[in-house]
Amino acid sequence: MCGIVGLFLKDPTLEPRLGALLADMLVTMTDRGPDSAGLAIYGAPVSGQSKITVQSARPEADFAGLEQRLAEISGGSARVAVKSTHAVITVGTDRLGATRAALKDLSPDLRVMGAGESVEIYKEVGLPRDVVARFGIAGMSGTHGIGHTRMATESAVTTMGAHPFSTGADQCLVHNGSLSNHNNLRRSLARNGMAFETQNDSEVAAAYLTTAMARGRDLGAALAGALEDLDGFFTFVVGTKSGFGVLRDPIACKPAIMAETERYVAFGSEYRALVGLPGIESARVWEPEPATVYFWDQRQAA
């Protein structure tokens, strides 16, 4: 079943409240999926810096001295901020690829949740309220974010199986539904160099979009292509460095609701996820149409 939420801010004065608003939206969706939960928070990029969010089952051991171990690879630029089982590693953008590659040798048990100039991704097994509290989501600021609470149906309940899935820089996806052609698509994408961490069909959807955008499409065009190439039932909410997109399959059997005001665009699996948002009583509220791409961009909202 799963519950998904998203919030795209048009009003910069709301940015300090992004984490709190998104956290409340996700917790409201708890009964749609109690197995695991996760969120992606997009903040304003800092020139010349990028971030890698990593997770460890043994954070005390893996995070101890990590900054020092990365010093040579990162040119001394690495800074590590530990948040429970996750850590955000900030490095110079020119060292991002080398640092990510070095992590496999320095700390093989670390799992990369996501990387880029703007995004931080936090996800774990457990209820949304516990995941939100564990990582201090309510205190985070940002421009946009997405979240997911999972009811597992086709793969294991693990941290790596939780959403959001990220397969490209500053890109991530949350999904309610089930794809029927994900195995064939996974093989095709793997032949073209895409690496997969799980057997989850949602990771395949994320990788499909990453591949499409790497070939020059923007998020809106990549989502439009998904209507032709992905089979099954799906509602996607997708984040990029500056964008926020929504897509439902042509049958649209998975519930979805959206709201827009002059200050934000919001998505929820159900309307009750939106009721705590400021000004919701005067928002334009609608059910997104089947097979229709909805796409907003911070550069256009500015």
VOPAGU-2260 file (C-alpha; in pm, 1 decimal, decimal comma):
REM VOPAGU-2260
SITE   aa  ch    i         X         Y         Z
SITE  MET   A    0       0,0       0,0       0,0
SITE  CYS   A    1     263,6     257,3     115,1
SITE  GLY   A    2     225,5     627,6     185,3
SITE  ILE   A    3     413,9     898,5       0,0
SITE  VAL   A    4     440,7    1272,9      53,9
SITE  GLY   A    5     616,8    1565,4    -106,2
SITE  LEU   A    6     652,6    1937,2     -45,5
SITE  PHE   A    7     794,1    2196,5    -285,4
SITE  LEU   A    8     833,2    2545,1    -141,5
SITE  LYS   A    9     777,6    2855,4    -350,6
SITE  ASP   A   10     801,8    3092,3     -51,5
SITE  PRO   A   11    1156,8    3113,2      93,0
SITE  THR   A   12    1019,5    3216,9     433,7
SITE  LEU   A   13     886,1    2862,1     474,9
SITE  GLU   A   14    1225,8    2701,8     419,5
SITE  PRO   A   15    1318,4    2681,6     792,1
SITE  ARG   A   16     998,0    2479,6     842,2
SITE  LEU   A   17    1043,7    2231,0     558,7
SITE  GLY   A   18    1157,8    1943,9     780,5
SITE  ALA   A   19     883,6    1996,2    1037,8
SITE  LEU   A   20     608,9    2022,6     776,9
SITE  LEU   A   21     729,1    1720,8     579,5
SITE  ALA   A   22     777,3    1514,4     895,4
SITE  ASP   A   23     420,3    1578,4    1007,7
SITE  MET   A   24     290,3    1483,8     663,1
SITE  LEU   A   25     478,3    1152,6     669,5
SITE  VAL   A   26     382,3    1057,8    1024,6
SITE  THR   A   27      17,6    1106,8     929,0
SITE  MET   A   28      63,1     833,9     665,3
SITE  THR   A   29     198,2     575,8     913,6
SITE  ASP   A   30     -88,9     329,8     880,6
SITE  ARG   A   31     -23,8     301,0     507,1
SITE  GLY   A   32     314,0     138,5     569,9
SITE  PRO   A   33     470,2      59,9     909,9
SITE  ASP   A   34     774,1    -139,8     789,9
SITE  SER   A   35    1024,1     136,0     711,0
SITE  ALA   A   36    1035,8     507,3     637,3
SITE  GLY   A   37    1258,3     763,2     476,7
SITE  LEU   A   38    1288,5    1122,2     362,8
SITE  ALA   A   39    1498,4    1328,6     126,1
SITE  ILE   A   40    1563,0    1691,3     218,0
SITE  TYR   A   41    1692,8    1933,0     -45,1
SITE  GLY   A   42    1877,3    2239,7      81,9
SITE  ALA   A   43    2045,1    2533,9     -84,1
SITE  PRO   A   44    2376,3    2419,2    -236,5
SITE  VAL   A   45    2704,3    2566,8    -118,7
SITE  SER   A   46    2935,4    2661,3    -402,5
SITE  GLY   A   47    3214,3    2409,2    -449,3
SITE  GLN   A   48    3076,4    2159,7    -195,9
SITE  SER   A   49    2892,4    1829,3    -227,5
SITE  LYS   A   50    2751,0    1580,4      21,0
SITE  ILE   A   51    2733,9    1203,9      56,2
SITE  THR   A   52    2480,9    1055,7     298,3
SITE  VAL   A   53    2591,1     714,2     425,8
SITE  GLN   A   54    2436,1     456,2     659,1
SITE  SER   A   55    2595,8     199,7     885,7
SITE  ALA   A   56    2466,9     -90,5    1093,2
SITE  ARG   A   57    2770,4     -24,3    1319,9
SITE  PRO   A   58    2788,6     354,1    1335,0
SITE  GLU   A   59    3014,9     371,4    1640,3
SITE  ALA   A   60    3281,0     168,8    1461,2
SITE  ASP   A   61    3236,6     291,6    1105,8
SITE  PHE   A   62    3205,6     663,3    1177,6
SITE  ALA   A   63    3485,9     684,9    1433,9
SITE  GLY   A   64    3781,8     859,9    1271,7
SITE  LEU   A   65    3613,6     860,6     929,0
SITE  GLU   A   66    3697,2    1226,0     871,1
SITE  GLN   A   67    4065,7    1158,8     930,3
SITE  ARG   A   68    4063,6     849,0     709,4
SITE  LEU   A   69    3916,8    1052,3     425,5
SITE  ALA   A   70    4161,5    1340,7     465,5
SITE  GLU   A   71    4409,1    1235,3     197,1
SITE  ILE   A   72    4145,5    1139,7     -61,8
SITE  SER   A   73    3941,3    1454,1      -2,5
SITE  GLY   A   74    4236,7    1688,1       2,6
SITE  GLY   A   75    4154,8    1768,4     363,2
SITE  SER   A   76    3809,4    1897,3     271,8
SITE  ALA   A   77    3603,0    1615,8     426,8
SITE  ARG   A   78    3370,6    1698,6     716,1
SITE  VAL   A   79    3156,0    1429,9     876,4
SITE  ALA   A   80    2831,9    1504,5    1062,3
SITE  VAL   A   81    2693,7    1195,4    1237,9
SITE  LYS   A   82    2318,9    1156,4    1280,7
SITE  SER   A   83    2242,0     824,3    1451,2
SITE  THR   A   84    2299,1     546,1    1194,4
SITE  HIS   A   85    2366,9     797,3     916,7
SITE  ALA   A   86    2643,3    1044,9     849,4
SITE  VAL   A   87    2662,8    1332,5     603,3
SITE  ILE   A   88    3009,2    1365,0     449,7
SITE  THR   A   89    3076,4    1707,6     300,0
SITE  VAL   A   90    3364,3    1733,2      51,6
SITE  GLY   A   91    3480,0    1956,1    -229,4
SITE  THR   A   92    3273,5    1884,9    -539,3
SITE  ASP   A   93    3589,1    1804,0    -734,9
SITE  ARG   A   94    3660,4    1525,9    -480,8
SITE  LEU   A   95    3310,3    1376,2    -470,3
SITE  GLY   A   96    3373,2    1085,2    -706,5
SITE  ALA   A   97    3707,0     992,5    -551,9
SITE  THR   A   98    3566,8    1011,9    -198,9
SITE  ARG   A   99    3269,9     793,4    -283,4
SITE  ALA   A  100    3497,6     534,4    -445,4
SITE  ALA   A  101    3734,6     541,7    -147,2
SITE  LEU   A  102    3453,4     465,4      97,0
SITE  LYS   A  103    3423,9     114,3     -47,2
SITE  ASP   A  104    3780,2      39,3      61,8
SITE  LEU   A  105    3794,1     241,5     382,8
SITE  SER   A  106    3457,0     128,7     521,5
SITE  PRO   A  107    3309,6    -156,7     314,3
SITE  ASP   A  108    3003,2    -187,1     537,2
SITE  LEU   A  109    2888,9     169,5     470,6
SITE  ARG   A  110    2589,9     209,5     240,6
SITE  VAL   A  111    2545,6     523,6      33,5
SITE  MET   A  112    2193,4     665,0      65,7
SITE  GLY   A  113    2247,7     948,2    -180,2
SITE  ALA   A  114    2490,0    1214,8    -295,0
SITE  GLY   A  115    2493,0    1554,2    -461,6
SITE  GLU   A  116    2515,2    1924,4    -395,1
SITE  SER   A  117    2174,7    1960,9    -229,1
SITE  VAL   A  118    2021,5    1634,5    -107,7
SITE  GLU   A  119    2044,3    1448,7     221,6
SITE  ILE   A  120    1860,5    1114,3     248,5
SITE  TYR   A  121    1764,0     943,9     572,9
SITE  LYS   A  122    1587,7     607,1     587,1
SITE  GLU   A  123    1559,0     316,8     827,9
SITE  VAL   A  124    1340,5      25,1     927,7
SITE  GLY   A  125    1072,1     141,7    1170,6
SITE  LEU   A  126     776,9     374,1    1206,4
SITE  PRO   A  127     786,5     722,4    1054,9
SITE  ARG   A  128     769,3     892,5    1396,5
SITE  ASP   A  129    1079,5     700,8    1509,3
SITE  VAL   A  130    1273,3     767,1    1188,6
SITE  VAL   A  131    1182,5    1137,3    1199,7
SITE  ALA   A  132    1291,9    1163,6    1563,5
SITE  ARG   A  133    1611,2     961,5    1515,9
SITE  PHE   A  134    1747,7    1198,3    1250,2
SITE  GLY   A  135    1605,3    1527,0    1375,9
SITE  ILE   A  136    1410,0    1582,1    1055,6
SITE  ALA   A  137    1178,4    1840,3    1213,7
SITE  GLY   A  138    1473,2    2074,0    1267,7
SITE  MET   A  139    1594,9    2068,1     907,4
SITE  SER   A  140    1545,8    2349,1     658,2
SITE  GLY   A  141    1534,7    2325,6     282,9
SITE  THR   A  142    1361,5    2408,2     -41,8
SITE  HIS   A  143    1180,2    2082,4    -114,4
SITE  GLY   A  144    1160,2    1725,1       3,4
SITE  ILE   A  145     987,2    1390,3     -38,1
SITE  GLY   A  146     904,4    1107,0     200,1
SITE  HIS   A  147     780,6     747,3     206,5
SITE  THR   A  148     645,7     497,7     456,9
SITE  ARG   A  149     659,7     141,6     329,8
SITE  MET   A  150     443,7    -166,5     341,0
SITE  ALA   A  151     675,4    -424,2     184,9
SITE  THR   A  152     520,3    -648,3     -79,7
SITE  GLU   A  153     791,3    -767,1    -319,0
SITE  SER   A  154    1125,3    -740,8    -138,9
SITE  ALA   A  155    1276,8    -759,4     208,4
SITE  VAL   A  156    1221,3    -513,4     492,2
SITE  THR   A  157    1569,6    -359,4     516,4
SITE  THR   A  158    1725,8     -17,1     528,2
SITE  MET   A  159    1836,7     -47,6     167,0
SITE  GLY   A  160    1485,8    -155,7      67,8
SITE  ALA   A  161    1335,9     156,8     221,2
SITE  HIS   A  162    1258,4     463,3       9,7
SITE  PRO   A  163    1367,9     713,6    -120,6
SITE  PHE   A  164    1586,7     545,4    -381,9
SITE  SER   A  165    1870,2     750,3    -525,3
SITE  THR   A  166    2060,4     639,5    -836,5
SITE  GLY   A  167    2202,3     972,5    -951,5
SITE  ALA   A  168    2341,6    1294,4    -809,5
SITE  ASP   A  169    2069,5    1495,4    -632,9
SITE  GLN   A  170    1805,3    1257,3    -770,0
SITE  CYS   A  171    1565,0    1037,9    -576,0
SITE  LEU   A  172    1226,1     871,0    -605,3
SITE  VAL   A  173     947,1     740,7    -382,5
SITE  HIS   A  174     688,0     501,5    -521,5
SITE  ASN   A  175     352,2     354,4    -432,4
SITE  GLY   A  176     266,2      61,3    -657,2
SITE  SER   A  177     425,8    -233,2    -832,7
SITE  LEU   A  178     608,2    -259,6   -1165,1
SITE  SER   A  179     565,8    -570,4   -1377,6
SITE  ASN   A  180     860,3    -529,2   -1616,3
SITE  HIS   A  181    1127,6    -426,2   -1366,6
SITE  ASN   A  182    1341,9    -740,7   -1408,7
SITE  ASN   A  183    1382,6    -693,7   -1784,0
SITE  LEU   A  184    1441,0    -322,2   -1739,1
SITE  ARG   A  185    1697,6    -384,4   -1465,2
SITE  ARG   A  186    1897,0    -611,4   -1695,6
SITE  SER   A  187    1884,3    -355,1   -1974,6
SITE  LEU   A  188    1999,0     -71,0   -1749,6
SITE  ALA   A  189    2274,3    -287,4   -1597,4
SITE  ARG   A  190    2410,7    -362,1   -1944,2
SITE  ASN   A  191    2444,2      13,6   -1989,1
SITE  GLY   A  192    2644,2      52,4   -1668,3
SITE  MET   A  193    2381,1     116,7   -1401,6
SITE  ALA   A  194    2454,8     -51,4   -1065,1
SITE  PHE   A  195    2180,2    -176,6    -833,6
SITE  GLU   A  196    2186,9    -227,8    -457,5
SITE  THR   A  197    1854,9    -414,3    -414,8
SITE  GLN   A  198    1593,4    -623,6    -595,5
SITE  ASN   A  199    1330,9    -354,1    -535,2
SITE  ASP   A  200    1128,6    -249,8    -839,3
SITE  SER   A  201    1131,2     111,7    -721,7
SITE  GLU   A  202    1510,3     127,7    -752,6
SITE  VAL   A  203    1467,4      30,3   -1118,0
SITE  ALA   A  204    1225,5     319,8   -1169,0
SITE  ALA   A  205    1477,3     559,1   -1012,9
SITE  ALA   A  206    1755,8     421,5   -1233,9
SITE  TYR   A  207    1539,3     457,8   -1542,5
SITE  LEU   A  208    1487,4     827,9   -1470,0
SITE  THR   A  209    1856,6     880,3   -1390,9
SITE  THR   A  210    1951,8     724,0   -1723,7
SITE  ALA   A  211    1700,3     936,9   -1912,2
SITE  MET   A  212    1826,5    1257,5   -1751,6
SITE  ALA   A  213    2187,4    1159,0   -1817,3
SITE  ARG   A  214    2091,2    1150,3   -2184,3
SITE  GLY   A  215    1981,3    1512,1   -2171,9
SITE  ARG   A  216    1615,8    1503,9   -2069,1
SITE  ASP   A  217    1485,4    1719,2   -1786,2
SITE  LEU   A  218    1274,5    1557,1   -1514,2
SITE  GLY   A  219     948,3    1632,6   -1689,5
SITE  ALA   A  220    1060,7    1467,4   -2012,9
SITE  ALA   A  221    1205,5    1168,8   -1825,8
SITE  LEU   A  222     872,7    1114,0   -1648,9
SITE  ALA   A  223     690,0    1135,0   -1979,9
SITE  GLY   A  224     914,6     860,6   -2115,6
SITE  ALA   A  225     831,0     641,7   -1816,1
SITE  LEU   A  226     471,0     623,5   -1936,0
SITE  GLU   A  227     593,6     440,8   -2245,5
SITE  ASP   A  228     858,9     221,4   -2088,0
SITE  LEU   A  229     731,1     122,4   -1740,9
SITE  ASP   A  230     452,8    -132,8   -1698,4
SITE  GLY   A  231     245,0    -172,7   -1384,7
SITE  PHE   A  232      69,3      39,8   -1126,3
SITE  PHE   A  233     261,6     336,5    -993,9
SITE  THR   A  234     248,8     676,6    -838,8
SITE  PHE   A  235     591,4     843,6    -834,3
SITE  VAL   A  236     710,2    1152,2    -652,8
SITE  VAL   A  237    1058,6    1248,7    -767,0
SITE  GLY   A  238    1314,1    1503,3    -652,7
SITE  THR   A  239    1608,3    1661,0    -831,8
SITE  LYS   A  240    1844,5    1940,3    -729,0
SITE  SER   A  241    1592,1    2206,8    -826,2
SITE  GLY   A  242    1283,3    2010,7    -925,9
SITE  PHE   A  243     986,5    1817,6    -795,7
SITE  GLY   A  244     774,3    1589,0   -1014,0
SITE  VAL   A  245     467,1    1367,5    -986,3
SITE  LEU   A  246     343,7    1092,9   -1218,7
SITE  ARG   A  247      62,8     836,5   -1202,1
SITE  ASP   A  248      19,8     542,6   -1438,4
SITE  PRO   A  249    -263,5     546,8   -1695,0
SITE  ILE   A  250    -502,2     353,4   -1468,5
SITE  ALA   A  251    -416,5     555,3   -1156,1
SITE  CYS   A  252    -550,8     308,9    -901,0
SITE  LYS   A  253    -309,5     428,5    -630,4
SITE  PRO   A  254    -452,5     721,5    -432,2
SITE  ALA   A  255    -302,2    1068,1    -470,9
SITE  ILE   A  256    -396,0    1424,6    -385,5
SITE  MET   A  257    -222,6    1756,6    -446,7
SITE  ALA   A  258    -254,9    2110,7    -318,2
SITE  GLU   A  259    -106,5    2437,9    -439,1
SITE  THR   A  260     -93,7    2786,5    -294,0
SITE  GLU   A  261     127,6    3086,5    -365,0
SITE  ARG   A  262     365,3    2945,8    -101,7
SITE  TYR   A  263     399,7    2575,1    -188,1
SITE  VAL   A  264     298,2    2267,8    -386,0
SITE  ALA   A  265     220,6    1958,1    -178,3
SITE  PHE   A  266     152,7    1592,2    -249,2
SITE  GLY   A  267       4,5    1320,4     -28,8
SITE  SER   A  268    -133,3     971,5     -74,9
SITE  GLU   A  269    -437,2    1100,8     114,1
SITE  TYR   A  270    -572,9    1447,0     191,9
SITE  ARG   A  271    -516,3    1401,4     564,9
SITE  ALA   A  272    -139,8    1426,2     497,7
SITE  LEU   A  273    -195,3    1787,8     390,6
SITE  VAL   A  274    -429,9    1920,4     658,0
SITE  GLY   A  275    -151,9    2065,0     876,0
SITE  LEU   A  276      -0,6    2279,5     603,0
SITE  PRO   A  277     -33,0    2658,1     636,0
SITE  GLY   A  278    -317,4    2799,9     430,8
SITE  ILE   A  279    -445,7    2459,3     321,6
SITE  GLU   A  280    -804,2    2577,6     367,3
SITE  SER   A  281    -764,9    2816,1      73,4
SITE  ALA   A  282    -539,9    2597,3    -142,8
SITE  ARG   A  283    -629,0    2467,7    -485,0
SITE  VAL   A  284    -674,2    2096,1    -418,1
SITE  TRP   A  285    -702,5    1832,4    -689,5
SITE  GLU   A  286    -643,5    1469,1    -774,6
SITE  PRO   A  287    -357,8    1441,5   -1024,1
SITE  GLU   A  288    -474,7    1304,5   -1357,2
SITE  PRO   A  289    -365,1     962,6   -1486,8
SITE  ALA   A  290     -72,4     954,2   -1729,6
SITE  THR   A  291      -2,7    1324,3   -1672,2
SITE  VAL   A  292     333,5    1471,2   -1577,3
SITE  TYR   A  293     337,5    1739,3   -1306,2
SITE  PHE   A  294     668,8    1918,1   -1272,1
SITE  TRP   A  295     788,1    2224,2   -1079,0
SITE  ASP   A  296    1133,8    2377,9   -1069,3
SITE  GLN   A  297    1290,2    2610,4    -812,1
SITE  ARG   A  298    1456,7    2811,2   -1088,7
SITE  GLN   A  299    1116,4    2886,3   -1238,5
SITE  ALA   A  300     953,5    2952,1    -899,9
SITE  ALA   A  301    1220,0    3205,3    -800,7
